[in-house]
Amino acid sequence: MTSKDHNSVSRHCGGDVAAYALGALDAAETESFRAHLHACAVCRDELFAFQDVVDVLALSVPRHRVPKRLRRRTLDAVEQGFAGEPPPRRNVLFAKLSLPRMALVLGIAVAILAVAVGGESNMRQTTKTSVFAAQVTGPGSAEVRITGGHAELVVHHFPPPPAGQVYQVWLGRSGHPLAPTTALFSVNADGNGDADVPGDLKGVDQVLVTPEPASGSPRPTHSPVIRVQLS
């Protein structure tokens, strides 16, 4: 291959290497690039250099499909930035990348982290926790926290159940008898405890707690000591 031919190949090769290494190409583009790799030493060298860096990036965050047109425009812009740049051939990890290529890889890494942090932040913002204070018989306090359809009962400075008994959680729906749950709990030495509230909360307007036999009961045998109104 003449020097002129090599420069021509270099200008037209390498633009999809970073996208291929990061798994950003679609299925057709991936197959086309794999076929190209068999005949192009330039792209094989580029891929080897990029792969070392990709292997140490944190790519375990959830991926989201972007519009093909936007992805293609971005990759085309990257390819234009590669025009006329000779392929890296050194043997040290980051020394394999020239400054423009290193900047691209670091930019991709920053973008990945930004998406991950932004997604986590959005998740925190859209997952609302509702807290409902309880009416308690005796000392202590209690509350029910509902997050994304999941409910948790938390008690503070609450007396332990009578000897040989546990606290059992019940779900109340208007016009229906109390529904037992499998949520059985006690408290620690400080009177603190918690229990996940199982079952479908649809139509539930009350969460109640009664002291019951150690294995639980299908029907309440004691008046509620905790009553939480949800609606």
ZIUR-V590451 format. One record per residue. N is the residue number from 1. OMEGA is omega as a letter, one per 40 degrees, with the letter a starting at -180 (999 if undefined). Layout:
N;OMEGA / N;OMEGA
This chain:
1;i / 2;i / 3;i / 4;i / 5;a / 6;i / 7;i / 8;i / 9;a / 10;a / 11;a / 12;a / 13;i / 14;a / 15;a / 16;a / 17;a / 18;a / 19;i / 20;a / 21;a / 22;a / 23;a / 24;i / 25;i / 26;a / 27;a / 28;i / 29;i / 30;i / 31;i / 32;a / 33;i / 34;i / 35;i / 36;a / 37;a / 38;a / 39;a / 40;i / 41;i / 42;a / 43;i / 44;i / 45;i / 46;a / 47;i / 48;a / 49;a / 50;a / 51;i / 52;a / 53;a / 54;a / 55;a / 56;i / 57;i / 58;a / 59;a / 60;i / 61;i / 62;i / 63;i / 64;a / 65;i / 66;i / 67;a / 68;a / 69;i / 70;i / 71;a / 72;i / 73;i / 74;a / 75;i / 76;i / 77;i / 78;a / 79;i / 80;i / 81;a / 82;a / 83;i / 84;a / 85;a / 86;a / 87;i / 88;a / 89;a / 90;a / 91;i / 92;a / 93;a / 94;i / 95;i / 96;a / 97;i / 98;a / 99;i / 100;a / 101;i / 102;i / 103;i / 104;a / 105;i / 106;i / 107;i / 108;i / 109;i / 110;i / 111;i / 112;i / 113;i / 114;i / 115;a / 116;a / 117;i / 118;i / 119;i / 120;i / 121;i / 122;i / 123;i / 124;a / 125;a / 126;i / 127;a / 128;i / 129;i / 130;a / 131;a / 132;i / 133;a / 134;i / 135;a / 136;i / 137;a / 138;a / 139;i / 140;i / 141;a / 142;i / 143;i / 144;i / 145;a / 146;i / 147;i / 148;i / 149;i / 150;a / 151;i / 152;i / 153;a / 154;i / 155;a / 156;i / 157;a / 158;a / 159;i / 160;i / 161;i / 162;a / 163;i / 164;a / 165;i / 166;i / 167;i / 168;a / 169;i / 170;i / 171;a / 172;i / 173;a / 174;i / 175;a / 176;i / 177;i / 178;i / 179;i / 180;i / 181;i / 182;a / 183;i / 184;a / 185;i / 186;i / 187;i / 188;a / 189;i / 190;a / 191;a / 192;i / 193;i / 194;i / 195;i / 196;i / 197;a / 198;i / 199;a / 200;a / 201;a / 202;i / 203;a / 204;i / 205;i / 206;i / 207;a / 208;i / 209;i / 210;i / 211;a / 212;i / 213;a / 214;a / 215;a / 216;a / 217;i / 218;i / 219;i / 220;i / 221;a / 222;i / 223;i / 224;i / 225;i / 226;i / 227;a / 228;i / 229;a / 230;a / 231;999
